Amino acid sequence: MVITKNNWRLAAAVSAIMVVATPGTHANAAGKPSCESERGVAGWLVNASLAPDDSGDFIVSTWSAERDYSAHFGIRLAYDTSQGAEPRLKIWHNYKSGHFTMHLHDGRSFTVPVSANFAVTQANTPPDIMADLRAAPVRIEYTTAGGKWSKYQTDGLPHAIIAAEEDLAALKEKRDTNECATDQRWWRRFTGE
């Protein structure tokens, strides 16, 4: 294979761009880390972040706590100010129809039907339900349309919710003191990442 001088220059330029564009450090142009965090808390994966919305006009606050209970079922509790003021419950399931039921401490329960058309079913999480989830573990039942029934306990979720809220508050403080950045990374404009 013959490499001409122009091909060599082109390859060198592309390599240089790739090294500069690699998003490994998550730092902005000023060298500050992004306002985001991720850690494990009591068996749950907890994330928090501050980032511009797609338009870049305002900062979106998010936190989430998620856990996979089995190969066929997992839940995620997420707060995202771009979607509204209330957190949402996302239920991952195995493309089977059925029902997800959460039993609260005061005897109430709520059921969310899951659809075979989707791998993720979403439900709003009003403040009274959030208060229950923050207080102590609750029981979950997951029933497929074929009648297979499983029950789970949300052990660790209260600690994960509190940790997520604390992480988000800490990121807001860091942003206010200029210790982290919420600048939109340039590649997000083109890739949507």
ZADO-1210 file (C-alpha; in nm, 4 decimals, padded with zeros to 6 digits):
<atoms>
<atom x="00.0000" y="00.0000" z="00.0000" code="MET" pos="1"/>
<atom x="00.1379" y="00.3385" z="-00.1031" code="VAL" pos="2"/>
<atom x="00.0727" y="00.6304" z="00.1296" code="ILE" pos="3"/>
<atom x="00.1031" y="00.9675" z="-00.0367" code="THR" pos="4"/>
<atom x="00.2071" y="01.2783" z="00.1495" code="LYS" pos="5"/>
<atom x="-00.1506" y="01.4123" z="00.1349" code="ASN" pos="6"/>
<atom x="-00.2946" y="01.0871" z="00.2753" code="ASN" pos="7"/>
<atom x="-00.0396" y="01.0949" z="00.5553" code="TRP" pos="8"/>
<atom x="-00.1332" y="01.4556" z="00.6411" code="ARG" pos="9"/>
<atom x="-00.5016" y="01.3688" z="00.6367" code="LEU" pos="10"/>
<atom x="-00.4450" y="01.0695" z="00.8675" code="ALA" pos="11"/>
<atom x="-00.2374" y="01.2831" z="01.1062" code="ALA" pos="12"/>
<atom x="-00.5054" y="01.5554" z="01.1159" code="ALA" pos="13"/>
<atom x="-00.7844" y="01.3033" z="01.1845" code="VAL" pos="14"/>
<atom x="-00.5765" y="01.1394" z="01.4598" code="SER" pos="15"/>
<atom x="-00.5120" y="01.4760" z="01.6236" code="ALA" pos="16"/>
<atom x="-00.8820" y="01.5630" z="01.6148" code="ILE" pos="17"/>
<atom x="-00.9744" y="01.2258" z="01.7662" code="MET" pos="18"/>
<atom x="-00.7286" y="01.2709" z="02.0535" code="VAL" pos="19"/>
<atom x="-00.8664" y="01.6180" z="02.1302" code="VAL" pos="20"/>
<atom x="-01.2299" y="01.5091" z="02.0914" code="ALA" pos="21"/>
<atom x="-01.2136" y="01.1977" z="02.3087" code="THR" pos="22"/>
<atom x="-01.4573" y="01.2610" z="02.5975" code="PRO" pos="23"/>
<atom x="-01.2640" y="01.0694" z="02.8607" code="GLY" pos="24"/>
<atom x="-01.2218" y="01.3345" z="03.1281" code="THR" pos="25"/>
<atom x="-01.5614" y="01.5053" z="03.1133" code="HIS" pos="26"/>
<atom x="-01.4019" y="01.8450" z="03.1592" code="ALA" pos="27"/>
<atom x="-01.4928" y="02.1690" z="02.9867" code="ASN" pos="28"/>
<atom x="-01.2589" y="02.4040" z="02.8046" code="ALA" pos="29"/>
<atom x="-01.1538" y="02.5676" z="03.1336" code="ALA" pos="30"/>
<atom x="-01.0479" y="02.2272" z="03.2674" code="GLY" pos="31"/>
<atom x="-01.3227" y="02.2024" z="03.5286" code="LYS" pos="32"/>
<atom x="-01.5003" y="01.8693" z="03.5782" code="PRO" pos="33"/>
<atom x="-01.8612" y="01.8391" z="03.4677" code="SER" pos="34"/>
<atom x="-02.1291" y="01.8800" z="03.7309" code="CYS" pos="35"/>
<atom x="-02.2172" y="01.5118" z="03.7506" code="GLU" pos="36"/>
<atom x="-02.1650" y="01.2224" z="03.9888" code="SER" pos="37"/>
<atom x="-02.2250" y="00.8478" z="04.0017" code="GLU" pos="38"/>
<atom x="-02.1843" y="00.6032" z="04.2878" code="ARG" pos="39"/>
<atom x="-02.3268" y="00.2906" z="04.4424" code="GLY" pos="40"/>
<atom x="-02.5422" y="00.3308" z="04.7542" code="VAL" pos="41"/>
<atom x="-02.6944" y="00.0336" z="04.9389" code="ALA" pos="42"/>
<atom x="-02.7229" y="-00.1797" z="04.6240" code="GLY" pos="43"/>
<atom x="-02.8537" y="00.1036" z="04.4041" code="TRP" pos="44"/>
<atom x="-02.6737" y="00.3012" z="04.1331" code="LEU" pos="45"/>
<atom x="-02.7121" y="00.6717" z="04.2148" code="VAL" pos="46"/>
<atom x="-02.6530" y="00.9484" z="03.9578" code="ASN" pos="47"/>
<atom x="-02.6848" y="01.3256" z="03.9827" code="ALA" pos="48"/>
<atom x="-02.6080" y="01.5968" z="03.7291" code="SER" pos="49"/>
<atom x="-02.6528" y="01.9562" z="03.6205" code="LEU" pos="50"/>
<atom x="-02.6403" y="02.0075" z="03.2452" code="ALA" pos="51"/>
<atom x="-02.7833" y="02.2424" z="02.9824" code="PRO" pos="52"/>
<atom x="-03.0985" y="02.1408" z="02.8022" code="ASP" pos="53"/>
<atom x="-03.0875" y="02.0716" z="02.4271" code="ASP" pos="54"/>
<atom x="-03.1323" y="02.4396" z="02.3472" code="SER" pos="55"/>
<atom x="-02.8654" y="02.5440" z="02.5993" code="GLY" pos="56"/>
<atom x="-03.1084" y="02.7992" z="02.7457" code="ASP" pos="57"/>
<atom x="-03.1443" y="02.6577" z="03.0980" code="PHE" pos="58"/>
<atom x="-02.9799" y="02.4100" z="03.3340" code="ILE" pos="59"/>
<atom x="-03.1517" y="02.0766" z="03.3915" code="VAL" pos="60"/>
<atom x="-03.1197" y="01.9176" z="03.7365" code="SER" pos="61"/>
<atom x="-03.1401" y="01.5392" z="03.7475" code="THR" pos="62"/>
<atom x="-03.0917" y="01.2557" z="03.9917" code="TRP" pos="63"/>
<atom x="-03.1741" y="00.8893" z="03.9693" code="SER" pos="64"/>
<atom x="-03.1552" y="00.5709" z="04.1733" code="ALA" pos="65"/>
<atom x="-03.1795" y="00.2440" z="03.9844" code="GLU" pos="66"/>
<atom x="-03.1488" y="-00.1264" z="04.0526" code="ARG" pos="67"/>
<atom x="-03.1814" y="-00.4450" z="03.8513" code="ASP" pos="68"/>
<atom x="-03.3658" y="-00.7104" z="04.0485" code="TYR" pos="69"/>
<atom x="-03.3298" y="-00.9933" z="03.7985" code="SER" pos="70"/>
<atom x="-03.2556" y="-01.0534" z="03.4317" code="ALA" pos="71"/>
<atom x="-03.6180" y="-00.9670" z="03.3541" code="HIS" pos="72"/>
<atom x="-03.7022" y="-00.6828" z="03.5914" code="PHE" pos="73"/>
<atom x="-03.5533" y="-00.3612" z="03.7274" code="GLY" pos="74"/>
<atom x="-03.6702" y="-00.0200" z="03.8495" code="ILE" pos="75"/>
<atom x="-03.5389" y="00.3331" z="03.8312" code="ARG" pos="76"/>
<atom x="-03.6623" y="00.6347" z="04.0225" code="LEU" pos="77"/>
<atom x="-03.5647" y="00.9533" z="03.8375" code="ALA" pos="78"/>
<atom x="-03.6035" y="01.3263" z="03.8927" code="TYR" pos="79"/>
<atom x="-03.5463" y="01.5438" z="03.5872" code="ASP" pos="80"/>
<atom x="-03.6464" y="01.9113" z="03.5791" code="THR" pos="81"/>
<atom x="-03.6749" y="01.9050" z="03.2012" code="SER" pos="82"/>
<atom x="-03.9712" y="01.6679" z="03.2367" code="GLN" pos="83"/>
<atom x="-04.1517" y="01.8353" z="03.5260" code="GLY" pos="84"/>
<atom x="-04.1298" y="01.8806" z="03.9009" code="ALA" pos="85"/>
<atom x="-04.2197" y="01.5264" z="04.0088" code="GLU" pos="86"/>
<atom x="-03.9913" y="01.2238" z="03.9947" code="PRO" pos="87"/>
<atom x="-04.0850" y="00.9348" z="03.7678" code="ARG" pos="88"/>
<atom x="-04.0732" y="00.5632" z="03.8214" code="LEU" pos="89"/>
<atom x="-03.9419" y="00.3612" z="03.5284" code="LYS" pos="90"/>
<atom x="-03.9951" y="-00.0133" z="03.5252" code="ILE" pos="91"/>
<atom x="-03.7775" y="-00.2271" z="03.3003" code="TRP" pos="92"/>
<atom x="-03.9367" y="-00.5574" z="03.2048" code="HIS" pos="93"/>
<atom x="-03.8993" y="-00.8408" z="02.9589" code="ASN" pos="94"/>
<atom x="-04.1412" y="-00.7396" z="02.6816" code="TYR" pos="95"/>
<atom x="-04.4212" y="-00.9315" z="02.8503" code="LYS" pos="96"/>
<atom x="-04.7561" y="-00.7901" z="02.9520" code="SER" pos="97"/>
<atom x="-04.8468" y="-00.7916" z="03.3175" code="GLY" pos="98"/>
<atom x="-04.8665" y="-00.5717" z="03.6253" code="HIS" pos="99"/>
<atom x="-04.6245" y="-00.3978" z="03.8584" code="PHE" pos="100"/>
<atom x="-04.7683" y="-00.3309" z="04.2055" code="THR" pos="101"/>
<atom x="-04.6060" y="-00.1319" z="04.4840" code="MET" pos="102"/>
<atom x="-04.7450" y="-00.1693" z="04.8388" code="HIS" pos="103"/>
<atom x="-04.7000" y="00.1420" z="05.0534" code="LEU" pos="104"/>
<atom x="-04.6653" y="00.1621" z="05.4331" code="HIS" pos="105"/>
<atom x="-05.0160" y="00.2896" z="05.5031" code="ASP" pos="106"/>
<atom x="-05.1800" y="-00.0050" z="05.3274" code="GLY" pos="107"/>
<atom x="-05.2307" y="00.1729" z="04.9967" code="ARG" pos="108"/>
<atom x="-05.0932" y="00.0255" z="04.6788" code="SER" pos="109"/>
<atom x="-05.0719" y="00.1292" z="04.3195" code="PHE" pos="110"/>
<atom x="-05.0558" y="-00.0872" z="04.0115" code="THR" pos="111"/>
<atom x="-04.9000" y="00.0003" z="03.6792" code="VAL" pos="112"/>
<atom x="-04.9848" y="-00.2190" z="03.3807" code="PRO" pos="113"/>
<atom x="-04.6771" y="-00.3132" z="03.1766" code="VAL" pos="114"/>
<atom x="-04.7062" y="-00.3625" z="02.8041" code="SER" pos="115"/>
<atom x="-04.5473" y="-00.6221" z="02.5782" code="ALA" pos="116"/>
<atom x="-04.4967" y="-00.3380" z="02.3269" code="ASN" pos="117"/>
<atom x="-04.2390" y="-00.1626" z="02.5450" code="PHE" pos="118"/>
<atom x="-03.9308" y="-00.2616" z="02.7456" code="ALA" pos="119"/>
<atom x="-03.9759" y="00.0340" z="02.9828" code="VAL" pos="120"/>
<atom x="-04.3017" y="00.1423" z="03.1437" code="THR" pos="121"/>
<atom x="-04.3134" y="00.4818" z="03.3133" code="GLN" pos="122"/>
<atom x="-04.5322" y="00.6183" z="03.5944" code="ALA" pos="123"/>
<atom x="-04.5441" y="00.9524" z="03.7764" code="ASN" pos="124"/>
<atom x="-04.4348" y="00.9468" z="04.1400" code="THR" pos="125"/>
<atom x="-04.6373" y="01.2033" z="04.3406" code="PRO" pos="126"/>
<atom x="-04.4896" y="01.3577" z="04.6597" code="PRO" pos="127"/>
<atom x="-04.6837" y="01.1281" z="04.8975" code="ASP" pos="128"/>
<atom x="-04.5458" y="00.8183" z="04.7246" code="ILE" pos="129"/>
<atom x="-04.1938" y="00.9687" z="04.7271" code="MET" pos="130"/>
<atom x="-04.2308" y="01.0286" z="05.1007" code="ALA" pos="131"/>
<atom x="-04.3115" y="00.6579" z="05.1483" code="ASP" pos="132"/>
<atom x="-04.0206" y="00.5447" z="04.9306" code="LEU" pos="133"/>
<atom x="-03.7866" y="00.7776" z="05.1221" code="ARG" pos="134"/>
<atom x="-03.9116" y="00.6507" z="05.4623" code="ALA" pos="135"/>
<atom x="-03.8544" y="00.2736" z="05.4444" code="ALA" pos="136"/>
<atom x="-03.8394" y="-00.0177" z="05.1990" code="PRO" pos="137"/>
<atom x="-04.1674" y="-00.1115" z="05.0328" code="VAL" pos="138"/>
<atom x="-04.2848" y="-00.4360" z="04.8760" code="ARG" pos="139"/>
<atom x="-04.3064" y="-00.4753" z="04.4987" code="ILE" pos="140"/>
<atom x="-04.4960" y="-00.7437" z="04.3112" code="GLU" pos="141"/>
<atom x="-04.4339" y="-00.8129" z="03.9455" code="TYR" pos="142"/>
<atom x="-04.6871" y="-01.0354" z="03.7695" code="THR" pos="143"/>
<atom x="-04.6632" y="-01.1375" z="03.4037" code="THR" pos="144"/>
<atom x="-04.9722" y="-01.1976" z="03.1893" code="ALA" pos="145"/>
<atom x="-04.8999" y="-01.5717" z="03.2132" code="GLY" pos="146"/>
<atom x="-04.9490" y="-01.5517" z="03.5896" code="GLY" pos="147"/>
<atom x="-04.5843" y="-01.5764" z="03.6995" code="LYS" pos="148"/>
<atom x="-04.5614" y="-01.3746" z="04.0206" code="TRP" pos="149"/>
<atom x="-04.2510" y="-01.2458" z="04.1969" code="SER" pos="150"/>
<atom x="-04.2132" y="-01.0205" z="04.4981" code="LYS" pos="151"/>
<atom x="-03.9252" y="-00.7922" z="04.5913" code="TYR" pos="152"/>
<atom x="-03.8334" y="-00.5467" z="04.8665" code="GLN" pos="153"/>
<atom x="-03.6820" y="-00.2058" z="04.7890" code="THR" pos="154"/>
<atom x="-03.4088" y="-00.2446" z="05.0499" code="ASP" pos="155"/>
<atom x="-03.1627" y="00.0435" z="05.0321" code="GLY" pos="156"/>
<atom x="-03.3892" y="00.2698" z="04.8248" code="LEU" pos="157"/>
<atom x="-03.4473" y="00.5237" z="05.1063" code="PRO" pos="158"/>
<atom x="-03.0699" y="00.5655" z="05.1456" code="HIS" pos="159"/>
<atom x="-03.0247" y="00.5896" z="04.7674" code="ALA" pos="160"/>
<atom x="-03.2913" y="00.8613" z="04.7302" code="ILE" pos="161"/>
<atom x="-03.1404" y="01.0667" z="05.0123" code="ILE" pos="162"/>
<atom x="-02.7902" y="01.0216" z="04.8661" code="ALA" pos="163"/>
<atom x="-02.9095" y="01.1277" z="04.5197" code="ALA" pos="164"/>
<atom x="-03.0731" y="01.4414" z="04.6579" code="GLU" pos="165"/>
<atom x="-02.7604" y="01.5223" z="04.8606" code="GLU" pos="166"/>
<atom x="-02.5372" y="01.4670" z="04.5556" code="ASP" pos="167"/>
<atom x="-02.7513" y="01.7026" z="04.3483" code="LEU" pos="168"/>
<atom x="-02.7393" y="01.9692" z="04.6232" code="ALA" pos="169"/>
<atom x="-02.3591" y="01.9295" z="04.6450" code="ALA" pos="170"/>
<atom x="-02.3281" y="01.9733" z="04.2678" code="LEU" pos="171"/>
<atom x="-02.5336" y="02.2928" z="04.2862" code="LYS" pos="172"/>
<atom x="-02.2966" y="02.4252" z="04.5547" code="GLU" pos="173"/>
<atom x="-01.9940" y="02.3297" z="04.3438" code="LYS" pos="174"/>
<atom x="-02.1442" y="02.5042" z="04.0434" code="ARG" pos="175"/>
<atom x="-02.2124" y="02.8171" z="04.2510" code="ASP" pos="176"/>
<atom x="-01.8476" y="02.8233" z="04.3654" code="THR" pos="177"/>
<atom x="-01.7201" y="02.7490" z="04.0130" code="ASN" pos="178"/>
<atom x="-01.5779" y="02.4061" z="04.1069" code="GLU" pos="179"/>
<atom x="-01.7637" y="02.2266" z="03.8264" code="CYS" pos="180"/>
<atom x="-01.8966" y="02.3285" z="03.4867" code="ALA" pos="181"/>
<atom x="-02.2287" y="02.2854" z="03.3100" code="THR" pos="182"/>
<atom x="-02.1051" y="02.3927" z="02.9684" code="ASP" pos="183"/>
<atom x="-02.2422" y="02.1835" z="02.6868" code="GLN" pos="184"/>
<atom x="-01.9681" y="01.9698" z="02.5408" code="ARG" pos="185"/>
<atom x="-01.9261" y="02.0494" z="02.1725" code="TRP" pos="186"/>
<atom x="-01.9859" y="01.6931" z="02.0532" code="TRP" pos="187"/>
<atom x="-02.3313" y="01.6890" z="02.2163" code="ARG" pos="188"/>
<atom x="-02.4475" y="01.9452" z="01.9622" code="ARG" pos="189"/>
<atom x="-02.3828" y="01.6934" z="01.6859" code="PHE" pos="190"/>
<atom x="-02.4413" y="01.3565" z="01.8526" code="THR" pos="191"/>
<atom x="-02.7149" y="01.4346" z="02.1026" code="GLY" pos="192"/>
<atom x="-02.5165" y="01.2546" z="02.3777" code="GLU" pos="193"/>
</atoms>
